[in-house]
Amino acid sequence: MRVIAIAWLCAAAPLELASALAALIGRPTSVGATGSVLILARVAVVAGGLVLGRGLLQRTPGLRRPAVLWAVADLGTLALVLATRVLPSNRAPGDGLIVWAAYAAAAVIVVLAARDPRALPELSC
């Protein structure tokens, strides 16, 4: 589970954000103040996820609370992005709930992976 969480935080989420931001480059109109705030919020959440992923990779203790805070911020900003339609998306209409549910599943995996590594049994081959 830890490997899945690290892959999500350090690879999948940044790539998804990069593809969304790349779509903005070719957009002829401005996103406005609301769009700018949403972009900055998503970038901050992904940056926090990268830091959290590094902590998971290094098995840093005490990551449960930061993981929960990250999950709340991630799902909250994603809900705003999906609800406002300010930012471009290649998702079909009506897919917002499915996308949010997939992100929620990833957030649960991250929170579960952030359990104190000292409390988990060591696995060896």
Secondary structure, DSSP 4 states (H G I P E B T S, - for coil): -HHHHHHIIIIIHHHHHHHHHHHHHT-SS--HHHHHHHHHHHHHHHHHHHHHHHHHHTT-S--HHHHHHHHHHHHHHHHHHHHH--S---SPTT-HHHHHHHHHHHHHHHHHHTS-GGGSPP---
